[in-house]
Amino acid sequence: DLGVSYINKFPVRDMISQRIPATIELAIASIIIAVIIALPLGILSALRPGSFFDLAVTTFSALTYAMPGFFLLVLLVILFSQALRWLPPSGRPNLADQPVLFLKSIILPAFTLGIGIATNLARYLRSSLLEVLDQDYVRTARAKGLRGSIVLIRHALPNALIPVVTILGLQLGDLLSGAIIVESIYAWPGVGRLTIQAIEWRDYALLQANVLFIVIVFLLINLLTDLTYGWLDPRIRFHKSQV
């Protein structure tokens, strides 16, 4: 029992449950965009260290990671909504009633969040993959005559993804707890925007429930991340002790 809102007297549990789907939609879309961008950039940069492509990716990652998300979102809204009029400037239409408009509406906030995560993931993936490619077992696999793609996918990449999964888990937890600034600017009715409204209204019951939701999300994501380690690396899987 999370109580009732001080402002509108609605049950706090119902208010949060109504906002969770919007936050999940935005988080999943952002992670998909981030992974699609980060994997090829990180892998190609690691395979060609010191090249012009590696330098360009590193520079792009540094600039994008340093740029505030709200500033990038404003620029995207000005370009694609006001100037080109390709995408709506704000709001979240109902997916069942207006699927095309929903997809157009989620592009800008998801890309804003995804590009920031992608640049961070690409840097970690590049660094981790460079370290793994220099390991003895990778050189042994190459000496056996395995193709470079097989060595990369089956031997090097799974181990290189472990630190990337850690960062991805933290980012996913942050997204599922509500992208507060992006949701507020884009008027996306998620948990993040609800948190801002609770602070503005001084609705302490609602704010406490949002904080509890954020804590639970991070605990579950951290558990899922730890389980993913064992799936990626057989050396850290859990086994029953044998007597």
Residue frames as qw, qx, qy, qz and C-alpha x, y, z in Angstrom:
[[0.000, 0.891, 0.454, 0.000, 0.00, 0.00, 0.00],
 [0.490, 0.151, 0.028, 0.858, 1.84, 3.09, -1.26],
 [0.028, -0.523, -0.381, 0.762, -0.86, 5.49, -0.07],
 [0.363, 0.785, 0.485, 0.131, -2.71, 8.15, -2.02],
 [0.409, 0.380, 0.091, 0.825, -1.52, 11.29, -3.74],
 [0.170, -0.466, -0.422, 0.759, -1.68, 14.47, -1.69],
 [0.094, 0.211, -0.252, -0.940, -2.79, 16.44, -4.75],
 [0.519, 0.015, -0.467, -0.716, -5.46, 14.45, -6.59],
 [0.639, -0.211, 0.542, -0.504, -6.19, 11.75, -3.97],
 [0.862, 0.286, -0.338, -0.247, -5.59, 8.95, -6.49],
 [0.904, -0.346, 0.212, 0.135, -3.82, 5.75, -5.36],
 [0.074, -0.788, 0.528, 0.307, -0.10, 6.19, -5.88],
 [0.544, -0.112, 0.807, 0.199, 0.26, 2.60, -7.07],
 [0.569, 0.629, 0.529, 0.034, -2.17, 3.22, -9.93],
 [0.186, 0.950, -0.114, -0.224, -0.47, 6.48, -10.92],
 [0.242, -0.613, 0.695, 0.288, 2.92, 4.76, -11.23],
 [0.576, 0.122, 0.798, 0.128, 1.55, 1.67, -12.99],
 [0.510, 0.788, 0.324, -0.114, -0.03, 3.91, -15.64],
 [0.145, 0.915, -0.326, -0.188, 3.35, 5.52, -16.38],
 [0.602, -0.400, 0.661, 0.203, 5.51, 2.38, -16.41],
 [0.753, 0.408, 0.484, 0.181, 4.56, 1.24, -19.97],
 [0.354, 0.932, -0.027, 0.073, 5.67, 4.56, -21.47],
 [0.272, -0.802, 0.529, 0.058, 9.00, 4.36, -19.67],
 [0.733, -0.113, 0.653, 0.153, 9.55, 0.74, -20.73],
 [0.671, 0.665, 0.305, 0.121, 8.80, 1.60, -24.37],
 [0.177, 0.954, -0.234, 0.066, 11.27, 4.47, -24.34],
 [0.487, -0.629, 0.603, 0.060, 13.94, 2.42, -22.55],
 [0.793, 0.120, 0.575, 0.161, 13.71, -0.53, -24.95],
 [0.568, 0.795, 0.154, 0.148, 13.79, 1.72, -28.01],
 [0.054, -0.930, 0.362, -0.027, 16.80, 3.62, -26.63],
 [0.622, -0.433, 0.643, 0.111, 18.73, 0.43, -25.84],
 [0.788, 0.387, 0.451, 0.161, 18.04, -1.01, -29.30],
 [0.387, 0.909, -0.052, 0.143, 19.33, 2.17, -30.96],
 [0.302, -0.823, 0.482, -0.004, 22.37, 2.21, -28.67],
 [0.743, -0.196, 0.623, 0.146, 23.32, -1.40, -29.37],
 [0.718, 0.600, 0.315, 0.161, 22.83, -1.03, -33.14],
 [0.246, 0.935, -0.192, 0.167, 25.18, 1.97, -33.15],
 [0.412, -0.762, 0.495, -0.060, 27.72, 0.84, -30.54],
 [0.884, -0.092, 0.446, 0.108, 28.48, -2.71, -31.71],
 [0.754, 0.541, 0.148, 0.341, 29.75, -1.92, -35.23],
 [0.104, 0.923, -0.223, 0.295, 31.57, 1.23, -34.11],
 [0.570, -0.672, 0.463, -0.095, 33.32, -0.48, -31.20],
 [0.901, 0.015, 0.400, 0.170, 34.25, -3.62, -33.15],
 [0.652, 0.670, 0.086, 0.343, 35.58, -1.80, -36.23],
 [0.072, -0.922, 0.296, -0.240, 37.55, 0.63, -34.07],
 [0.698, -0.519, 0.494, 0.000, 39.18, -2.28, -32.21],
 [0.875, 0.233, 0.355, 0.234, 40.00, -4.11, -35.43],
 [0.536, 0.613, 0.082, 0.575, 41.64, -0.98, -36.89],
 [0.471, -0.773, -0.183, 0.385, 43.33, 0.77, -33.97],
 [0.361, -0.506, 0.229, 0.749, 44.99, 4.05, -34.85],
 [0.316, 0.357, 0.640, 0.603, 43.25, 4.33, -38.22],
 [0.115, -0.163, -0.115, -0.973, 41.30, 7.34, -39.44],
 [0.566, -0.423, -0.551, -0.443, 38.06, 5.50, -38.70],
 [0.614, -0.380, -0.568, 0.394, 39.19, 4.80, -35.13],
 [0.234, -0.087, -0.186, 0.950, 40.13, 8.44, -34.64],
 [0.297, -0.276, -0.331, -0.852, 36.80, 9.61, -36.08],
 [0.631, -0.454, -0.604, -0.174, 34.80, 7.26, -33.84],
 [0.531, -0.302, -0.475, 0.633, 36.79, 8.29, -30.75],
 [0.061, 0.024, -0.024, 0.998, 36.29, 11.99, -31.50],
 [0.447, -0.343, -0.461, -0.686, 32.60, 11.52, -32.23],
 [0.634, -0.419, -0.642, 0.106, 32.15, 9.52, -29.04],
 [0.386, -0.218, -0.379, 0.812, 33.87, 12.16, -26.92],
 [0.119, -0.111, -0.128, -0.978, 31.85, 15.02, -28.40],
 [0.551, -0.356, -0.542, -0.525, 28.52, 13.19, -28.19],
 [0.613, -0.369, -0.635, 0.293, 29.14, 11.91, -24.67],
 [0.276, -0.165, -0.296, 0.899, 30.00, 15.43, -23.50],
 [0.223, -0.252, -0.301, -0.892, 26.88, 16.96, -25.06],
 [0.336, 0.078, 0.659, -0.669, 23.94, 17.23, -22.63],
 [0.182, 0.312, 0.913, 0.188, 20.97, 15.12, -23.64],
 [0.173, 0.766, 0.496, -0.369, 18.45, 17.93, -23.28],
 [0.041, 0.677, -0.291, -0.675, 20.53, 20.14, -25.60],
 [0.085, -0.113, 0.864, 0.483, 20.68, 17.43, -28.26],
 [0.179, 0.521, 0.832, -0.064, 16.94, 16.83, -27.96],
 [0.148, 0.790, 0.199, -0.561, 16.20, 20.52, -28.46],
 [0.019, 0.501, -0.573, -0.648, 18.38, 20.59, -31.57],
 [0.114, 0.118, 0.943, 0.289, 16.66, 17.50, -32.96],
 [0.185, 0.670, 0.661, -0.283, 13.21, 18.94, -32.31],
 [0.122, 0.742, -0.089, -0.653, 14.14, 22.20, -34.03],
 [0.012, 0.363, -0.741, -0.565, 15.53, 20.34, -37.05],
 [0.040, -0.127, -0.952, -0.275, 13.11, 17.46, -37.56],
 [0.032, 0.607, 0.751, -0.258, 9.93, 18.93, -36.08],
 [0.082, 0.804, 0.186, -0.559, 10.01, 22.63, -36.80],
 [0.042, 0.579, -0.500, -0.642, 12.26, 22.92, -39.86],
 [0.124, 0.133, -0.883, -0.433, 11.61, 19.68, -41.76],
 [0.662, -0.024, 0.190, -0.725, 8.29, 18.76, -40.10],
 [0.536, 0.178, -0.805, -0.183, 9.04, 15.06, -40.34],
 [0.459, -0.214, -0.811, 0.294, 8.45, 14.12, -36.70],
 [0.378, -0.816, -0.343, -0.271, 6.08, 15.37, -33.98],
 [0.147, 0.659, -0.408, 0.614, 7.68, 17.74, -31.42],
 [0.195, -0.260, 0.730, -0.601, 6.26, 16.05, -28.31],
 [0.759, -0.033, 0.143, -0.634, 3.69, 13.66, -26.90],
 [0.132, -0.170, 0.976, 0.043, 3.00, 9.93, -26.90],
 [0.667, 0.048, -0.268, -0.693, 0.10, 8.70, -29.05],
 [0.802, -0.149, 0.501, -0.291, -1.55, 5.40, -28.25],
 [0.139, -0.364, 0.848, 0.360, 0.31, 2.52, -29.89],
 [0.367, 0.308, 0.877, -0.004, -2.84, 0.52, -30.62],
 [0.350, 0.794, 0.399, -0.297, -4.77, 3.43, -32.13],
 [0.386, 0.905, -0.165, -0.074, -1.98, 5.26, -34.01],
 [0.892, -0.223, 0.199, 0.338, 1.00, 2.91, -34.49],
 [0.611, 0.510, 0.115, 0.594, 2.67, 4.98, -37.22],
 [0.084, -0.864, 0.062, -0.492, 2.39, 8.22, -35.28],
 [0.770, -0.624, 0.134, 0.011, 3.63, 6.42, -32.16],
 [0.857, 0.035, 0.149, 0.492, 6.76, 5.22, -33.97],
 [0.351, 0.683, 0.049, 0.639, 7.39, 8.73, -35.25],
 [0.380, -0.853, 0.037, -0.355, 6.92, 10.17, -31.77],
 [0.840, -0.507, 0.138, 0.135, 9.35, 7.82, -30.06],
 [0.784, 0.427, -0.033, 0.449, 12.21, 8.37, -32.52],
 [0.150, 0.793, -0.213, 0.551, 13.49, 11.69, -31.17],
 [0.548, -0.692, 0.348, -0.315, 13.56, 10.88, -27.42],
 [0.970, -0.115, 0.191, 0.092, 14.84, 7.34, -28.04],
 [0.712, 0.521, -0.079, 0.465, 17.62, 8.55, -30.34],
 [0.079, -0.838, 0.271, -0.467, 18.58, 11.28, -27.87],
 [0.714, -0.546, 0.394, -0.191, 19.00, 8.74, -25.08],
 [0.969, 0.119, 0.178, 0.122, 20.39, 6.00, -27.32],
 [0.586, 0.695, -0.191, 0.371, 23.17, 8.02, -28.92],
 [0.228, -0.782, 0.446, -0.371, 24.56, 8.99, -25.52],
 [0.844, -0.299, 0.431, -0.115, 24.57, 5.37, -24.38],
 [0.896, 0.420, 0.058, 0.134, 25.99, 4.17, -27.71],
 [0.346, 0.795, -0.369, 0.336, 29.07, 6.39, -27.55],
 [0.461, -0.620, 0.553, -0.311, 29.80, 5.19, -24.03],
 [0.927, -0.020, 0.367, -0.081, 29.33, 1.53, -24.99],
 [0.759, 0.620, -0.109, 0.163, 31.47, 1.91, -28.11],
 [0.071, 0.792, -0.519, 0.314, 34.40, 3.25, -26.08],
 [0.634, -0.416, 0.598, -0.260, 34.19, 0.41, -23.55],
 [0.937, 0.246, 0.244, -0.052, 33.77, -2.22, -26.25],
 [0.569, 0.743, -0.296, 0.191, 36.79, -0.91, -28.18],
 [0.140, -0.706, 0.615, -0.323, 39.00, -0.91, -25.09],
 [0.765, -0.224, 0.549, -0.252, 37.85, -4.33, -23.93],
 [0.907, 0.405, 0.115, -0.031, 38.12, -5.92, -27.36],
 [0.389, 0.779, -0.453, 0.192, 41.65, -4.59, -27.88],
 [0.356, -0.554, 0.690, -0.301, 42.67, -6.25, -24.63],
 [0.858, 0.027, 0.466, -0.215, 40.98, -9.55, -25.47],
 [0.787, 0.608, -0.103, -0.033, 42.41, -9.74, -28.99],
 [0.224, 0.726, -0.608, 0.230, 45.89, -9.72, -27.47],
 [0.722, -0.392, 0.493, -0.287, 45.23, -12.78, -25.29],
 [0.170, -0.367, 0.889, 0.214, 46.95, -16.13, -25.85],
 [0.504, 0.287, 0.805, -0.123, 43.77, -18.09, -26.57],
 [0.502, 0.778, 0.116, -0.361, 42.90, -15.72, -29.40],
 [0.156, 0.695, -0.638, -0.293, 46.34, -16.15, -30.96],
 [0.350, -0.125, 0.928, 0.010, 45.96, -19.92, -30.55],
 [0.584, 0.535, 0.548, -0.270, 42.62, -19.87, -32.33],
 [0.421, 0.815, -0.215, -0.335, 44.16, -17.93, -35.19],
 [0.075, -0.549, 0.813, 0.178, 47.12, -20.32, -35.32],
 [0.531, 0.124, 0.832, -0.101, 44.70, -23.23, -35.75],
 [0.116, 0.090, 0.684, 0.714, 43.53, -21.64, -38.97],
 [0.106, 0.675, 0.693, -0.229, 40.14, -20.37, -37.88],
 [0.231, 0.641, 0.343, 0.647, 38.69, -17.54, -39.89],
 [0.151, 0.158, -0.299, 0.929, 38.90, -14.06, -38.42],
 [0.499, -0.354, -0.179, -0.770, 35.13, -13.73, -38.16],
 [0.811, -0.302, -0.496, -0.065, 34.86, -16.98, -36.18],
 [0.542, -0.021, -0.470, 0.696, 37.67, -15.95, -33.84],
 [0.078, -0.252, 0.116, -0.958, 35.99, -12.61, -33.27],
 [0.623, -0.327, -0.233, -0.671, 32.43, -13.87, -32.73],
 [0.870, -0.253, -0.417, -0.076, 33.06, -17.12, -30.83],
 [0.746, -0.127, -0.370, 0.539, 36.22, -16.37, -28.86],
 [0.305, 0.119, -0.181, 0.927, 36.94, -12.67, -28.49],
 [0.258, -0.441, -0.218, -0.831, 33.58, -10.91, -28.46],
 [0.667, -0.544, -0.486, -0.152, 31.85, -12.85, -25.63],
 [0.640, -0.351, -0.333, 0.597, 34.66, -12.03, -23.19],
 [0.222, 0.145, 0.045, 0.963, 34.93, -8.45, -24.41],
 [0.324, -0.550, -0.438, -0.633, 31.20, -7.92, -23.77],
 [0.540, -0.452, -0.629, 0.328, 31.45, -8.43, -20.00],
 [0.212, -0.318, -0.246, 0.891, 32.36, -4.81, -19.11],
 [0.181, -0.139, -0.414, -0.881, 29.96, -3.62, -21.80],
 [0.464, -0.472, -0.719, -0.213, 27.12, -5.59, -20.20],
 [0.388, -0.428, -0.508, 0.639, 27.93, -3.90, -16.89],
 [0.010, -0.183, 0.052, 0.982, 27.60, -0.43, -18.40],
 [0.322, -0.224, -0.624, -0.675, 24.53, -1.48, -20.37],
 [0.428, -0.478, -0.758, 0.119, 22.85, -2.78, -17.21],
 [0.228, -0.421, -0.342, 0.808, 23.45, 0.48, -15.38],
 [0.121, 0.079, -0.304, -0.942, 22.15, 2.48, -18.32],
 [0.376, -0.334, -0.754, -0.422, 19.07, 0.27, -18.64],
 [0.361, -0.511, -0.665, 0.408, 18.34, 0.71, -14.95],
 [0.091, -0.318, -0.088, 0.940, 18.66, 4.44, -15.36],
 [0.242, -0.073, -0.526, -0.812, 16.27, 4.42, -18.32],
 [0.423, -0.409, -0.789, -0.174, 13.70, 2.19, -16.62],
 [0.300, -0.495, -0.535, 0.615, 13.75, 4.43, -13.56],
 [0.180, 0.906, 0.369, -0.103, 12.76, 7.30, -15.81],
 [0.508, 0.198, 0.149, 0.825, 14.75, 9.55, -18.14],
 [0.110, -0.703, -0.481, 0.512, 13.70, 12.61, -16.19],
 [0.038, -0.535, 0.168, 0.827, 15.02, 15.43, -18.37],
 [0.046, 0.033, -0.746, -0.663, 14.15, 13.93, -21.75],
 [0.083, -0.512, -0.854, -0.049, 10.69, 12.84, -20.65],
 [0.067, -0.699, -0.380, 0.602, 10.00, 16.30, -19.25],
 [0.013, 0.441, -0.337, -0.832, 11.15, 18.20, -22.34],
 [0.165, 0.000, -0.797, -0.581, 9.41, 15.87, -24.79],
 [0.611, -0.087, 0.205, -0.760, 6.26, 15.56, -22.62],
 [0.568, 0.077, -0.804, -0.157, 6.64, 11.78, -22.58],
 [0.649, -0.510, 0.092, -0.557, 4.30, 10.47, -19.86],
 [0.754, 0.093, -0.622, 0.190, 6.74, 8.17, -18.10],
 [0.693, -0.556, -0.366, 0.275, 7.99, 7.63, -14.58],
 [0.499, -0.014, -0.073, 0.863, 10.67, 10.29, -14.95],
 [0.100, -0.440, -0.219, -0.865, 8.18, 13.00, -15.77],
 [0.623, -0.614, -0.431, -0.223, 5.96, 11.80, -12.93],
 [0.674, -0.318, -0.318, 0.586, 8.91, 12.19, -10.56],
 [0.214, 0.170, 0.034, 0.961, 9.41, 15.80, -11.65],
 [0.381, -0.537, -0.360, -0.661, 5.71, 16.47, -11.20],
 [0.705, -0.526, -0.459, 0.126, 5.80, 14.94, -7.70],
 [0.515, -0.166, -0.208, 0.815, 8.66, 17.27, -6.77],
 [0.011, -0.300, -0.189, -0.935, 6.89, 20.31, -8.21],
 [0.546, -0.534, -0.400, -0.506, 3.64, 19.43, -6.45],
 [0.118, -0.435, 0.690, -0.566, 5.47, 18.49, -3.22],
 [0.888, -0.131, -0.136, -0.419, 3.54, 15.27, -3.31],
 [0.168, -0.600, 0.764, -0.169, 5.73, 13.33, -0.87],
 [0.783, 0.009, 0.578, -0.230, 3.73, 10.11, -1.01],
 [0.801, 0.595, 0.049, -0.053, 4.11, 9.97, -4.78],
 [0.252, 0.810, -0.518, 0.112, 7.78, 10.94, -4.61],
 [0.465, -0.448, 0.738, -0.196, 8.58, 8.23, -2.04],
 [0.858, 0.229, 0.438, -0.140, 6.85, 5.63, -4.21],
 [0.634, 0.750, -0.188, 0.006, 8.88, 6.74, -7.25],
 [0.034, -0.720, 0.674, -0.158, 12.11, 6.41, -5.28],
 [0.687, -0.175, 0.676, -0.200, 11.09, 2.93, -4.13],
 [0.839, 0.500, 0.188, -0.105, 10.33, 1.97, -7.74],
 [0.395, 0.812, -0.426, 0.060, 13.75, 3.23, -8.87],
 [0.327, -0.554, 0.744, -0.181, 15.53, 1.19, -6.17],
 [0.807, 0.083, 0.559, -0.173, 13.65, -2.00, -7.10],
 [0.728, 0.680, -0.045, -0.072, 14.44, -1.49, -10.79],
 [0.193, 0.773, -0.594, 0.109, 18.17, -1.12, -10.13],
 [0.546, -0.348, 0.735, -0.203, 18.20, -4.22, -7.89],
 [0.849, 0.308, 0.406, -0.137, 16.52, -6.34, -10.58],
 [0.595, 0.775, -0.214, 0.002, 18.75, -5.00, -13.36],
 [0.083, -0.705, 0.692, -0.132, 21.90, -5.68, -11.31],
 [0.710, -0.116, 0.674, -0.167, 20.71, -9.25, -10.68],
 [0.811, 0.544, 0.202, -0.078, 20.04, -9.75, -14.38],
 [0.324, 0.841, -0.432, 0.037, 23.47, -8.33, -15.21],
 [0.367, -0.527, 0.756, -0.129, 25.20, -10.76, -12.84],
 [0.802, 0.155, 0.563, -0.123, 23.35, -13.68, -14.40],
 [0.660, 0.745, -0.056, -0.075, 24.40, -12.50, -17.85],
 [0.070, -0.761, 0.644, 0.027, 28.07, -12.71, -16.82],
 [0.585, -0.194, 0.786, -0.052, 27.77, -16.46, -16.40],
 [0.759, 0.527, 0.368, -0.102, 26.06, -16.84, -19.75],
 [0.429, 0.867, -0.252, -0.031, 28.84, -14.93, -21.54],
 [0.187, 0.633, -0.722, 0.208, 31.84, -16.39, -19.69],
 [0.862, -0.173, -0.461, -0.124, 31.78, -20.09, -18.71],
 [0.488, 0.207, -0.601, 0.598, 34.54, -19.47, -16.15],
 [0.126, -0.135, 0.458, -0.869, 32.21, -17.58, -13.82],
 [0.645, -0.259, -0.468, -0.546, 29.16, -19.80, -14.08],
 [0.514, -0.419, 0.538, -0.520, 27.73, -21.20, -10.89],
 [0.650, 0.104, -0.739, -0.143, 28.15, -24.94, -10.31],
 [0.816, -0.522, -0.009, -0.248, 27.13, -27.22, -7.49],
 [0.108, -0.683, 0.708, -0.144, 30.10, -28.13, -5.34],
 [0.879, 0.077, -0.454, -0.121, 31.15, -31.75, -5.64],
 [0.587, -0.640, 0.449, -0.210, 32.20, -33.66, -2.53]]
